[in-house]
Amino acid sequence: MADLRIREIYRSIQGESTWAGWPCVFVRTVGCDIRCSYCDETHAFSGGERMALEDVLARVRLWGTRLVEVTGGEPLLQPAMPELVQRLLDEEYQVLVETGGQHDISILDPRAHVILDIKTPGSGMQDRNDLENLARLGRGDEVKFVLCDRADYEWARELVRAHELDTRSTVHFSPIHPGLDPKELVKWMLEDGLRARLNLQLHKYIWGPDVRGV
C-alpha cells in the first residue's frame, strides 16, 4: 500500500499565492533535497511519520474544507505524491502543489495547480532549478520568486521577461520576512512596470514567523 512521510496535516488560511485568504488544509511532507539560505520550514527536513495514503485522505476529509495544499519539505520527493494528488482531485478538491522546482512537475495530474518556487541566487540553490519546468507550466499554475535583495529582484525580473512568464502564469515576488522591505520591492516593481504580484506571507503577519501549524 502506498504511503507518505508526513510532518503535519492541519487547517488554516492560505497565506500565499492567488488563493491567499481562503481556508485550506495543508499536507506537509518530510524531506528536502536542497537547503535554501532563508528556509523557514527546516522542521520538515526530518522526523514526521509514515502514513498510508488512505489515512492521509481520511485526515483531509475530516476538515470539510475543499482547498488542499501539498507542501514540504519537497513534496515531489514522495513517490506516492502523484497518486495522492490524483485521488484528491478525483474527490473534487482544489489541489495546490508547492514545489521547489528542482523536480519534473509533469508527473502531476494537470488538474492540480502547481506553485513553482524558482530559486534565486540569494537562496544559494539557483543551480538546482530545473528550468525545463517553465515550459511545463499549465493554465492555473503559478510561479513564485523569494527575493533576498535587489540582485535577486533583477535576476528574477530578467527571467520573467526572457521566458515571458507574466503572459502565461501568475508571477509572485515574495520578500524574505524579515529581511527585504516590502516597500522597497513595491518601488522596484512599479518603476519597472513589472506584471507580477507582491506576495506577502499572511500567516507570518497574523501569527508571527515562528508559529507552527497555522
URSULRA-V883781 format. One record per residue. N is the residue number from 1. PHI is phi in degrees with one decimal (999 if undefined). D_CENTER is the distance of its C-alpha to the mean C-alpha in Angstrom with 1 decimal. Layout:
n=N phi=PHI d_center=D_CENTER
n=N phi=PHI d_center=D_CENTER
This chain:
n=1 phi=999 d_center=27.1
n=2 phi=-66.7 d_center=23.4
n=3 phi=-139.8 d_center=21.5
n=4 phi=-137.6 d_center=18.3
n=5 phi=-89.9 d_center=17.8
n=6 phi=-116.0 d_center=16.3
n=7 phi=-87.8 d_center=15.9
n=8 phi=-163.3 d_center=15.7
n=9 phi=-131.7 d_center=15.6
n=10 phi=-153.3 d_center=16.1
n=11 phi=-114.0 d_center=16.2
n=12 phi=-155.1 d_center=15.4
n=13 phi=-98.0 d_center=14.3
n=14 phi=-69.5 d_center=10.9
n=15 phi=-94.7 d_center=10.5
n=16 phi=-140.7 d_center=8.4
n=17 phi=71.9 d_center=8.4
n=18 phi=-71.1 d_center=11.6
n=19 phi=-93.1 d_center=11.5
n=20 phi=-54.6 d_center=12.0
n=21 phi=96.3 d_center=15.1
n=22 phi=-83.2 d_center=15.3
n=23 phi=-57.6 d_center=16.1
n=24 phi=-151.9 d_center=13.5
n=25 phi=-96.5 d_center=13.8
n=26 phi=-105.8 d_center=11.2
n=27 phi=-112.9 d_center=11.9
n=28 phi=-101.9 d_center=10.9
n=29 phi=-88.1 d_center=12.3
n=30 phi=-105.8 d_center=14.4
n=31 phi=104.7 d_center=14.7
n=32 phi=-150.2 d_center=13.1
n=33 phi=-103.2 d_center=15.1
n=34 phi=-133.5 d_center=14.3
n=35 phi=-135.5 d_center=15.0
n=36 phi=-70.7 d_center=13.6
n=37 phi=-60.9 d_center=16.2
n=38 phi=-105.3 d_center=14.3
n=39 phi=-52.6 d_center=12.2
n=40 phi=-110.5 d_center=12.3
n=41 phi=-130.1 d_center=11.7
n=42 phi=-63.7 d_center=14.7
n=43 phi=-64.7 d_center=16.1
n=44 phi=-93.4 d_center=13.9
n=45 phi=-71.7 d_center=15.6
n=46 phi=-152.5 d_center=18.6
n=47 phi=82.8 d_center=20.5
n=48 phi=73.1 d_center=19.4
n=49 phi=-146.9 d_center=21.4
n=50 phi=-78.1 d_center=22.0
n=51 phi=-129.2 d_center=21.7
n=52 phi=-63.6 d_center=23.1
n=53 phi=-54.0 d_center=21.0
n=54 phi=-62.6 d_center=23.5
n=55 phi=-70.5 d_center=23.1
n=56 phi=-62.0 d_center=19.3
n=57 phi=-60.6 d_center=20.1
n=58 phi=-63.6 d_center=23.0
n=59 phi=-65.0 d_center=21.0
n=60 phi=-62.3 d_center=18.6
n=61 phi=-61.0 d_center=21.7
n=62 phi=-59.7 d_center=23.3
n=63 phi=-78.4 d_center=21.2
n=64 phi=68.7 d_center=22.2
n=65 phi=-110.9 d_center=19.0
n=66 phi=-91.2 d_center=18.0
n=67 phi=-106.6 d_center=14.2
n=68 phi=-129.2 d_center=12.1
n=69 phi=-115.3 d_center=8.5
n=70 phi=-101.4 d_center=8.3
n=71 phi=-144.4 d_center=6.3
n=72 phi=-153.7 d_center=8.4
n=73 phi=48.5 d_center=9.9
n=74 phi=-121.2 d_center=9.2
n=75 phi=-63.3 d_center=9.7
n=76 phi=-76.0 d_center=11.4
n=77 phi=-75.9 d_center=14.1
n=78 phi=-86.0 d_center=15.4
n=79 phi=-57.0 d_center=18.2
n=80 phi=-86.6 d_center=18.2
n=81 phi=-60.8 d_center=14.6
n=82 phi=-57.0 d_center=15.9
n=83 phi=-69.5 d_center=18.7
n=84 phi=-59.5 d_center=16.7
n=85 phi=-61.0 d_center=14.6
n=86 phi=-62.0 d_center=17.9
n=87 phi=-63.9 d_center=19.8
n=88 phi=-62.5 d_center=17.5
n=89 phi=-63.9 d_center=17.9
n=90 phi=-63.0 d_center=21.6
n=91 phi=-90.3 d_center=21.9
n=92 phi=68.7 d_center=20.6
n=93 phi=-83.0 d_center=17.4
n=94 phi=-81.3 d_center=14.7
n=95 phi=-121.4 d_center=11.8
n=96 phi=-106.4 d_center=8.1
n=97 phi=-123.4 d_center=6.4
n=98 phi=-95.4 d_center=2.9
n=99 phi=-130.1 d_center=5.1
n=100 phi=-68.7 d_center=6.9
n=101 phi=89.6 d_center=9.2
n=102 phi=-91.4 d_center=12.3
n=103 phi=-126.4 d_center=13.0
n=104 phi=-64.1 d_center=14.4
n=105 phi=-80.2 d_center=12.3
n=106 phi=-71.0 d_center=15.8
n=107 phi=-73.4 d_center=16.3
n=108 phi=-89.4 d_center=14.3
n=109 phi=-55.7 d_center=16.3
n=110 phi=-64.6 d_center=16.2
n=111 phi=-73.6 d_center=16.3
n=112 phi=-73.4 d_center=12.6
n=113 phi=-103.3 d_center=10.1
n=114 phi=-84.0 d_center=7.7
n=115 phi=-111.0 d_center=4.8
n=116 phi=-91.9 d_center=6.1
n=117 phi=-94.0 d_center=5.8
n=118 phi=-78.0 d_center=9.6
n=119 phi=-84.4 d_center=11.5
n=120 phi=-86.4 d_center=14.4
n=121 phi=-55.6 d_center=17.8
n=122 phi=-63.2 d_center=17.4
n=123 phi=-72.3 d_center=14.8
n=124 phi=80.8 d_center=17.6
n=125 phi=-119.9 d_center=15.5
n=126 phi=-54.3 d_center=16.1
n=127 phi=-69.9 d_center=18.4
n=128 phi=-88.9 d_center=15.9
n=129 phi=-61.4 d_center=14.1
n=130 phi=-96.5 d_center=15.2
n=131 phi=-70.4 d_center=16.0
n=132 phi=-62.8 d_center=17.5
n=133 phi=-62.3 d_center=14.1
n=134 phi=-62.2 d_center=14.8
n=135 phi=-78.8 d_center=17.8
n=136 phi=-90.8 d_center=16.0
n=137 phi=-63.1 d_center=13.8
n=138 phi=-112.0 d_center=15.4
n=139 phi=-61.7 d_center=16.3
n=140 phi=93.0 d_center=13.7
n=141 phi=-79.0 d_center=10.8
n=142 phi=-133.6 d_center=9.0
n=143 phi=-122.0 d_center=8.7
n=144 phi=-125.5 d_center=7.5
n=145 phi=-119.5 d_center=10.0
n=146 phi=-90.6 d_center=10.5
n=147 phi=-112.8 d_center=14.3
n=148 phi=-95.6 d_center=16.9
n=149 phi=-165.3 d_center=20.0
n=150 phi=-61.9 d_center=22.0
n=151 phi=-61.7 d_center=21.9
n=152 phi=-61.9 d_center=18.1
n=153 phi=-59.4 d_center=18.4
n=154 phi=-66.0 d_center=21.2
n=155 phi=-62.6 d_center=19.5
n=156 phi=-65.6 d_center=16.5
n=157 phi=-57.0 d_center=19.1
n=158 phi=-69.9 d_center=21.1
n=159 phi=-66.9 d_center=18.4
n=160 phi=-59.5 d_center=17.6
n=161 phi=-68.5 d_center=21.3
n=162 phi=-63.3 d_center=22.2
n=163 phi=-103.3 d_center=20.0
n=164 phi=49.8 d_center=20.4
n=165 phi=-63.2 d_center=16.7
n=166 phi=-71.6 d_center=17.6
n=167 phi=-94.4 d_center=20.0
n=168 phi=-119.2 d_center=17.7
n=169 phi=-145.3 d_center=14.3
n=170 phi=-77.2 d_center=13.1
n=171 phi=-108.1 d_center=12.3
n=172 phi=-115.7 d_center=10.8
n=173 phi=-110.5 d_center=12.5
n=174 phi=-118.7 d_center=11.4
n=175 phi=-74.5 d_center=14.3
n=176 phi=-61.8 d_center=14.2
n=177 phi=-130.4 d_center=15.7
n=178 phi=-79.0 d_center=18.5
n=179 phi=155.1 d_center=19.4
n=180 phi=-78.3 d_center=19.2
n=181 phi=-68.0 d_center=21.1
n=182 phi=-55.7 d_center=19.4
n=183 phi=-62.8 d_center=22.9
n=184 phi=-65.9 d_center=23.3
n=185 phi=-62.1 d_center=20.0
n=186 phi=-60.1 d_center=21.2
n=187 phi=-57.7 d_center=24.6
n=188 phi=-62.8 d_center=23.4
n=189 phi=-61.5 d_center=21.4
n=190 phi=-69.6 d_center=24.5
n=191 phi=-60.3 d_center=26.9
n=192 phi=-90.5 d_center=25.2
n=193 phi=59.6 d_center=24.8
n=194 phi=-76.8 d_center=21.2
n=195 phi=-87.3 d_center=19.6
n=196 phi=-145.9 d_center=16.2
n=197 phi=-99.4 d_center=14.9
n=198 phi=-71.3 d_center=14.9
n=199 phi=-118.2 d_center=11.7
n=200 phi=-96.5 d_center=13.0
n=201 phi=-82.9 d_center=11.4
n=202 phi=-56.6 d_center=14.0
n=203 phi=-61.9 d_center=14.0
n=204 phi=-73.4 d_center=15.2
n=205 phi=-77.8 d_center=17.9
n=206 phi=-80.4 d_center=19.0
n=207 phi=-108.6 d_center=19.2
n=208 phi=98.7 d_center=18.9
n=209 phi=-75.9 d_center=16.6
n=210 phi=-108.8 d_center=18.0
n=211 phi=-82.7 d_center=18.1
n=212 phi=-97.0 d_center=16.4
n=213 phi=70.3 d_center=15.9
n=214 phi=-131.7 d_center=15.4
